[in-house]
Amino acid sequence: MDSYEDIFERKKSAVKFKEGLIHELMKMYTTNHKTKIGNEAVTAVNEIMLKFLNEVVWRAMNQAHNEGLNNVNLDNIEKILPQLLLDFA
């Protein structure tokens, strides 16, 4: 049976955000609508979001494993979020 680490490493490269989605999200939070959002900025934000998402998944999987669970549930995510947000702040 595969370990959590093996599963995580195989799956993390499969997760991608569409650049159009990132671009639209960035436009939504731009106060000056004349501001142009370059491709490099979209790529950088995409990378940050992927790192954050991977860290959420990894920590939630470890939390579930430490509790003897085979599945990650919302409680596991809620338990890891405070420290995760502090680490990314």
C-alpha positions in Angstrom: 0.0 0.0 0.0 1.3 3.5 -0.9 2.2 5.8 1.9 0.7 9.3 2.3 4.1 10.7 1.0 4.0 8.6 -2.1 0.4 9.5 -2.9 1.1 13.2 -2.3 4.2 13.3 -4.5 2.3 11.7 -7.4 -0.8 13.9 -7.2 0.7 17.3 -6.4 2.0 17.8 -10.0 -1.5 17.1 -11.3 -3.0 20.2 -9.7 -3.0 23.4 -11.8 -5.0 26.6 -11.8 -6.1 28.1 -15.1 -4.2 31.3 -15.8 -7.5 33.0 -16.8 -8.9 32.3 -13.4 -5.9 33.8 -11.7 -6.0 36.8 -14.0 -9.7 37.4 -13.2 -9.2 37.0 -9.5 -6.4 39.6 -9.6 -8.5 42.0 -11.6 -11.3 41.7 -9.1 -9.1 42.9 -6.3 -7.4 45.7 -8.2 -8.7 49.1 -7.2 -7.3 50.9 -10.2 -8.9 49.3 -13.3 -6.3 50.8 -15.5 -3.7 48.6 -13.9 -2.4 45.9 -16.3 -1.6 42.5 -15.0 1.3 40.9 -16.7 1.8 37.2 -17.5 4.8 37.0 -15.0 2.6 38.3 -12.2 -0.1 35.7 -13.0 2.5 33.0 -13.1 4.0 34.1 -9.8 0.5 34.2 -8.1 -0.3 30.8 -9.6 2.9 29.3 -8.1 2.2 30.8 -4.6 -1.4 29.4 -4.7 -0.1 26.0 -5.7 2.4 26.0 -2.9 -0.3 27.0 -0.4 -2.7 24.4 -1.6 0.0 21.7 -1.5 0.8 22.7 2.0 -2.8 22.5 3.1 -3.2 19.0 1.6 0.1 17.8 3.1 -0.7 19.1 6.6 -4.3 17.9 6.5 -3.1 14.4 5.4 -0.6 14.3 8.2 -3.2 15.5 10.7 -5.6 12.7 9.6 -2.8 10.1 9.7 -1.8 11.2 13.3 -5.4 10.8 14.3 -5.5 7.3 12.8 -7.9 8.2 10.0 -7.8 7.0 6.4 -9.5 10.0 5.0 -9.0 13.8 5.4 -12.1 15.6 6.6 -13.0 19.2 7.3 -11.9 18.9 11.0 -8.4 18.0 9.9 -8.2 21.1 7.7 -9.7 23.3 10.5 -7.0 22.1 12.9 -4.1 22.9 10.6 -5.3 26.3 9.3 -4.3 28.6 12.2 -0.6 27.5 12.1 -0.6 27.4 8.3 -1.8 31.0 8.0 0.8 32.1 10.5 3.5 30.3 8.5 2.4 32.0 5.3 2.0 35.5 6.8 
